[in-house]
Amino acid sequence: MGGDHGPAVTVPACRQFLERHPDAHLLLVGAPDSLSSLRHPRATVLPASEVVAMDDPVEVALRRKKDSSMRVAIQQVKAGAAEAAVSAGNTGALMALARYLLKTEDGIDRPAIASHLPNAKGHATTVLDLGANVDCTEQHLLQFAVMGSALVSALTEDESPSVGLLNIGEEVIKGGEVIKRAGELLRAAAASGDLNFHGNVEGNDIFKGTTDIVVCDGFVGNVALKASEGLAAMVGGFLREEFSRNPLTRLAALAVYPVLAAFKKRVDYRRYNGAALLGLRGLVFKSHGSADAFAFEQALNRAYDAARHRLLDRVRARIAHAQPLLGAGGDAQPLERMATSS
């Protein structure tokens, strides 16, 4: 029911997803009248009388809307009726409800939002955190690295994905005190076999594909995410503008159109839609609020792949192995104060 478009986007995406995955079953949570157009033997509608609006404060989602579609969906994961929940709704509310209902894994202080950004190698770089945690300690960054490694290994079968720590330079001496201490922890984790730590990376390394995973705080990660989306929009706008100019410009644009179109497809954020909320005792995925049907289907695909490859078990195993280093980050942050981005 959430996102900018609601069932007008999510229902067609669900229909397409079911056609591509004959072994999947979907629980559609929300107003039955809005979801009844999807009649499928592997689709079940679960009624919910309320919807968390995109501008609702976290407190409203947590304490007032007890029968919201978002809450009921996450409860299905908690009860074991669903292996994953997917929502395009209010990010802050989704994170707060997921954390409240599912709780965090032992050894993890805060959940993190992890998603994929396109890189020059034709693949994607997994970046976390992308907006859930603005103020992070070095312990939090280490926890993000462990969880990100589990995510990438689950989805790619690479048991030793490389991890980079986002910094203002590659040198060990650069960065603030938290980043320096995080580097020390990550190097210790690499020495103990818990991580494949590459070292410090810079912002351009995300898009170069220097490492499989880049770890950063949520403020920086969200800026990188929005920059990636803006790049795709810029290329699309450039193509439209050049084709609307005079005939000579139009001919020149035609000559380079195949290259630019391929580039636009590669950086199209819709192909990478579906961010994992890592660190919870259940799988929850966040779709971009403005997602169209194609993009929302990608979020469903992410959740399906994570469940199929037993992401939770992999996260727990990596956390258990790295437990001596993880420690406690001293997190006492109330849910209502969690910094998030829709």
C-alpha positions in Angstrom: 0.0 0.0 0.0 3.0 2.3 0.4 5.2 4.3 -1.8 4.3 7.2 -4.1 1.9 5.0 -6.3 0.7 2.2 -4.0 -1.2 -0.7 -5.6 -1.1 0.9 -9.1 2.5 -0.1 -9.1 2.9 -2.9 -6.6 0.1 -5.1 -7.9 1.4 -5.3 -11.5 4.9 -5.9 -10.1 3.6 -8.8 -8.0 1.8 -10.3 -11.0 5.0 -10.2 -13.1 7.0 -11.6 -10.2 4.7 -14.6 -9.8 4.9 -15.3 -13.5 8.7 -15.4 -13.3 8.9 -17.5 -10.1 6.7 -20.5 -10.2 7.7 -21.6 -6.7 7.0 -18.3 -4.9 3.9 -17.3 -3.0 3.0 -13.8 -2.2 1.0 -12.3 0.7 -0.4 -8.9 -0.3 -1.2 -6.9 2.8 -3.6 -3.9 2.7 -7.0 -2.9 1.7 -8.7 -5.9 0.0 -10.5 -3.7 -2.5 -7.2 -2.2 -3.7 -5.5 -5.6 -4.1 -8.3 -7.7 -5.4 -7.3 -7.2 -9.1 -4.5 -9.7 -8.5 -6.3 -13.1 -8.7 -3.6 -15.8 -8.7 -3.5 -19.2 -7.0 -0.2 -18.2 -5.3 -1.3 -14.8 -4.1 -3.2 -14.3 -0.9 -4.6 -11.0 0.3 -4.3 -10.2 4.0 -6.5 -7.3 5.2 -5.1 -4.3 7.0 -7.3 -1.4 7.9 -4.6 1.3 8.1 -1.7 2.7 6.0 1.4 4.4 7.2 1.7 7.6 5.1 5.0 8.7 3.6 5.0 11.7 6.0 3.9 10.0 9.1 6.2 10.4 12.1 7.8 7.2 13.4 5.8 7.5 16.6 2.5 7.3 14.6 3.6 4.1 12.9 4.8 2.5 16.1 2.0 3.5 18.6 -1.1 4.6 16.8 -1.5 2.6 13.6 -1.5 -0.9 15.1 -3.2 -2.4 12.0 -1.2 -0.8 9.3 -0.3 -2.8 6.2 3.4 -2.3 7.0 3.1 -3.6 10.6 0.9 -6.6 9.5 3.4 -7.5 6.8 6.4 -7.5 9.2 4.3 -9.5 11.7 4.0 -12.2 9.0 7.8 -12.5 9.0 7.9 -12.6 12.8 5.2 -15.3 12.9 7.0 -17.4 10.2 4.1 -17.1 7.8 6.5 -15.2 5.4 10.2 -15.5 4.8 10.6 -11.8 3.9 8.7 -8.5 3.8 9.0 -5.9 1.1 7.7 -2.3 1.3 7.9 0.9 -0.7 6.6 2.9 2.2 8.0 5.3 4.7 11.6 4.3 5.3 11.8 5.6 8.9 8.6 3.8 9.9 9.7 0.6 8.2 13.0 0.5 10.0 11.4 1.4 13.3 8.7 -1.2 13.0 11.1 -3.9 11.8 13.4 -3.2 14.7 10.6 -3.1 17.2 8.9 -6.3 16.0 11.8 -8.5 14.9 14.6 -7.2 17.2 18.2 -7.1 16.2 20.5 -10.1 16.0 22.8 -10.8 19.0 26.0 -8.9 18.4 24.4 -6.2 16.3 23.6 -2.8 17.8 21.8 -1.2 14.9 20.3 -2.4 11.6 21.7 -1.0 8.4 20.3 -0.3 5.0 22.3 -2.1 2.3 21.8 -1.8 -1.4 23.7 -2.0 -4.7 25.1 0.8 -6.8 26.2 0.2 -10.4 29.9 0.2 -11.1 32.1 0.4 -14.2 32.7 -3.3 -14.2 29.2 -4.0 -15.2 28.2 -5.3 -11.8 27.2 -3.5 -8.6 28.9 -2.4 -5.4 27.1 -3.1 -2.2 27.0 0.0 0.0 25.9 0.3 3.7 24.7 2.1 5.5 22.4 4.1 3.2 20.5 6.2 5.6 19.5 4.4 8.8 22.3 5.6 11.0 23.9 9.0 10.8 26.2 8.8 13.8 28.2 5.6 13.8 30.9 4.3 16.0 33.8 2.2 14.8 32.0 -0.9 16.2 29.0 -0.1 14.1 31.1 0.1 10.9 32.7 -3.2 11.7 29.2 -4.7 12.2 28.1 -3.3 8.8 31.1 -4.9 7.2 30.3 -8.3 8.6 26.6 -8.1 7.6 27.5 -6.8 4.1 29.9 -9.6 3.6 27.1 -12.1 4.5 24.7 -10.4 2.0 27.1 -10.4 -0.9 28.3 -14.0 -0.2 24.6 -15.1 -0.1 23.7 -13.5 -3.4 26.9 -14.2 -5.4 28.3 -17.3 -3.8 31.6 -15.5 -3.3 32.6 -16.5 0.3 35.2 -13.8 0.5 33.9 -10.5 -0.9 36.2 -7.6 -0.6 35.4 -4.7 1.8 36.4 -1.1 1.6 36.1 1.6 4.2 34.9 4.9 2.7 37.3 7.7 3.6 38.8 10.9 2.2 41.9 9.0 1.0 43.4 5.6 0.8 46.2 6.3 3.4 45.7 4.8 6.9 46.5 8.1 8.5 43.6 10.0 6.8 40.1 10.5 8.1 38.5 11.3 11.5 39.1 9.4 14.6 36.1 7.1 14.2 37.2 6.1 10.7 40.8 5.5 11.9 39.6 3.3 14.7 37.2 1.5 12.3 40.2 0.8 10.0 42.1 -0.8 12.9 39.1 -3.0 13.7 38.6 -4.0 10.1 42.3 -4.9 9.7 42.0 -7.0 12.9 39.0 -8.7 11.5 40.9 -9.4 8.3 43.8 -10.9 10.3 41.4 -13.2 12.1 39.8 -14.4 8.9 36.4 -12.7 9.5 36.7 -10.3 6.6 38.5 -9.7 3.3 39.4 -6.1 4.0 40.8 -4.2 1.1 41.5 -0.9 3.0 40.3 2.6 2.7 38.5 3.6 -0.5 37.2 6.9 -1.9 33.9 7.9 -3.3 34.9 7.2 -6.9 35.8 3.7 -5.9 32.1 2.9 -5.4 31.5 3.4 -9.1 34.8 1.9 -10.2 34.0 -1.4 -8.5 37.3 -1.4 -6.5 35.7 -3.5 -3.8 32.6 -5.6 -3.6 31.4 -3.8 -0.5 31.8 -0.2 0.8 31.1 0.6 4.4 30.2 4.1 5.6 27.8 6.0 7.9 24.3 6.6 6.8 24.7 10.2 5.9 27.5 9.7 3.5 25.9 6.5 2.1 22.6 8.3 1.4 24.4 11.1 -0.5 26.1 8.5 -2.7 22.8 6.8 -3.3 21.1 10.0 -4.4 24.1 10.9 -6.6 23.8 7.6 -8.4 20.1 8.2 -9.0 20.8 11.7 -10.2 23.3 10.5 -12.7 20.8 8.2 -14.3 18.3 11.0 -14.5 20.8 13.3 -16.0 21.7 10.9 -18.8 18.0 10.4 -19.6 17.4 14.2 -19.6 20.4 14.7 -21.9 19.1 12.2 -24.4 15.6 13.8 -24.5 17.1 17.3 -24.8 19.4 16.4 -27.7 16.7 14.7 -29.6 14.5 17.8 -29.4 17.1 20.1 -30.9 17.6 21.1 -34.5 18.0 18.3 -37.2 21.8 18.5 -37.3 22.0 18.0 -33.5 19.5 15.2 -33.8 21.6 13.4 -36.3 24.7 13.7 -34.1 22.7 12.4 -31.1 21.5 9.5 -33.2 25.1 8.5 -33.8 25.9 8.2 -30.1 22.5 7.1 -28.9 23.3 3.4 -28.7 26.3 4.1 -26.4 24.4 6.6 -24.2 21.3 4.3 -24.0 23.5 1.4 -22.9 25.1 3.6 -20.3 21.7 4.8 -19.1 20.6 1.2 -18.7 23.7 0.4 -16.7 23.2 3.2 -14.2 19.5 2.9 -14.1 18.8 2.7 -10.3 15.6 0.8 -10.9 17.6 -2.3 -11.8 19.2 -2.2 -8.4 16.1 -1.4 -6.4 15.5 -3.3 -3.1 17.6 -2.4 -0.1 18.1 -5.0 2.7 17.6 -4.0 6.3 20.4 -6.0 7.7 20.9 -7.0 11.4 17.3 -8.0 12.1 15.9 -11.4 13.1 14.0 -11.5 9.9 14.3 -10.4 6.3 12.9 -6.9 5.4 13.5 -5.1 2.1 12.9 -1.5 1.2 11.9 -0.5 -2.2 12.4 3.1 -3.4 9.2 5.1 -2.8 9.0 6.3 -6.3 9.5 2.9 -7.8 7.6 1.9 -10.9 6.4 -1.7 -11.5 9.7 -2.8 -13.0 11.7 -1.4 -10.0 9.3 -2.9 -7.4 9.7 -6.3 -9.1 13.4 -6.0 -8.6 12.9 -5.4 -4.9 10.8 -8.6 -4.8 13.6 -10.4 -6.6 16.1 -9.3 -4.0 14.0 -10.5 -1.1 13.3 -13.8 -2.9 17.0 -14.4 -3.6 17.9 -13.5 0.0 15.4 -16.0 1.4 16.3 -18.7 -1.1 20.0 -18.4 -0.2 19.3 -18.3 3.5 20.8 -14.9 4.1 19.8 -14.9 7.8 21.8 -18.0 8.5 24.8 -16.6 6.8 24.6 -13.3 8.7 24.3 -15.3 12.0 27.3 -17.5 11.2 29.5 -14.5 10.3 28.4 -12.6 13.4 29.2 -15.7 15.6 32.6 -16.0 14.1 33.4 -12.4 14.5 31.9 -12.0 18.0 35.2 -11.4 19.8 35.8 -8.3 17.7 32.2 -7.0 17.4 31.8 -6.0 21.0 29.0 -3.6 22.0 28.7 -0.3 20.3 27.0 1.4 23.3 23.9 2.0 21.3 21.1 3.6 23.4 19.4 5.3 20.5 15.5 5.5 20.9 13.6 4.3 17.8 11.9 7.7 17.5 15.3 9.3 17.0 16.6 7.0 14.3 17.8 9.1 11.3 16.3 7.8 8.1 15.7 8.9 4.5 12.6 8.0 2.4 
